[in-house]
Amino acid sequence: MAFMPEVLDIRERGAVKDGQPQLADQRLWMQISIFRGCKNPQAATQALEKAGVEAVLYESLADPAEIGVLSMSEDPETFLGALRVVFRGPVFAEFEYRPDASMIGRTYSLGHEPDLQDWLLAKPRRTVFNPDWPWAVWYPLRRAGGFNALPSEEQVPILREHGKIGHAFGESDLAHDVRLACFGVDRNDNDFVIGLVGKDLYPLSRCVQDMRKTRQTSQFIQNMGPFFVGRVVWRSKKRH
C-alpha cells in the first residue's frame, strides 16, 4: 500500500460555532515603516492618500523629524506594489528609511475566538483607525526558547496572567492591543509585533510596565524592542 503523506491544514481556527469549528485562510498583514528626516508630514500624507493605500501615519515622540507609516493589507503583495511605489517616489525619497526600527507581522488566532473573521480582519482595523485613540506604542518581541518547551498545561496559566492585564486595560479604555505574529518575516528573528493604542500616552506606558511583572515577561521574553512611540497625523479611509 502506497504511503500517503499527511495533508497539513494551516488555516486559522476559532471557537466552535453552530456545531462547527470556524476556519479561515485570510489574515491581515501590517507593516510599520519608519522614516527619519521628514520635515513636512503633510507631503507624506498626500503621497499616501494619492496612492490609495490603507495606512496610518504617526509623528514620532522621540524624533521631531521622524514618522512611522502603518500600512495594512490582506495581500502581502501590496507592500511590494502600490506601497513600494510611494516609498520610492519623490516625497519619500527625501527621507531616510530605518530598517532597524521597522516591523511587519500578521494577525493570527488562538483557537477560541468567538468571531474569527472579525478577530483576524476587522478588529485590528477598528483599533488603529479609532479617532479617539491617537497614541500608539509599537514593538517587536521574541520569547525565550524555554517557553516553547513547556507543556501546554504550564503555558496556559502563564499566558492567562499576561492576558488578564491586557483585558483590564482594554475594558477600562486605557490601552487597546494589536497582536501580530512575525515568525520568519522579521529581520531580527522576532516572534511577535505588539501595538498598544489609546487616548493618552501614560496608560500605554503603564500597561508595558505592569506586563513586566508577569512570569511571561520576566522569565520568558528574550528580546523586546526597539520601540516606536507616535501620535496619529493622518489616517486613510478604512476599506473594511
HELIX and SHEET records of a PDB file:
HELIX    1   1 PRO A   41  ALA A   51  1                                  11    
HELIX    2   2 GLU A   77  LEU A   80  1                                   4    
HELIX    3   3 ALA A   82  PHE A   87  1                                   6    
HELIX    4   4 PHE A   92  GLU A   94  5                                   3    
HELIX    5   5 LEU A  116  GLN A  117  1                                   2    
HELIX    6   6 ASP A  118  ALA A  122  3                                   5    
HELIX    7   7 LYS A  123  PHE A  129  1                                   7    
HELIX    8   8 GLY A  145  ALA A  149  1                                   5    
HELIX    9   9 SER A  152  GLU A  171  1                                  20    
HELIX   10  10 LEU A  201  MET A  211  1                                  11    
HELIX   11  11 ARG A  215  PHE A  220  1                                   6    
SHEET    1   A 2 GLU A  12  LYS A  17  0                                        
SHEET    2   A 2 GLN A  20  ALA A  24 -1                                        
SHEET    1   B 8 GLU A  96  TYR A  97  0                                        
SHEET    2   B 8 TRP A  29  ARG A  36 -1                                        
SHEET    3   B 8 GLU A  66  SER A  73 -1                                        
SHEET    4   B 8 ALA A  55  SER A  60 -1                                        
SHEET    5   B 8 PHE A 228  ARG A 235 -1                                        
SHEET    6   B 8 TRP A 135  ARG A 143 -1                                        
SHEET    7   B 8 PHE A 192  GLY A 198 -1                                        
SHEET    8   B 8 HIS A 176  ALA A 181 -1                                        
SHEET    1   C 3 GLU A  96  TYR A  97  0                                        
SHEET    2   C 3 TRP A  29  ARG A  36 -1                                        
SHEET    3   C 3 MET A 103  ARG A 106 -1                                        
SHEET    1   D 7 GLU A  96  TYR A  97  0                                        
SHEET    2   D 7 TRP A  29  ARG A  36 -1                                        
SHEET    3   D 7 GLU A  66  SER A  73 -1                                        
SHEET    4   D 7 ALA A  55  SER A  60 -1                                        
SHEET    5   D 7 PHE A 228  ARG A 235 -1                                        
SHEET    6   D 7 TRP A 135  ARG A 143 -1                                        
SHEET    7   D 7 ILE A 221  MET A 224 -1                                        
END                                                                             
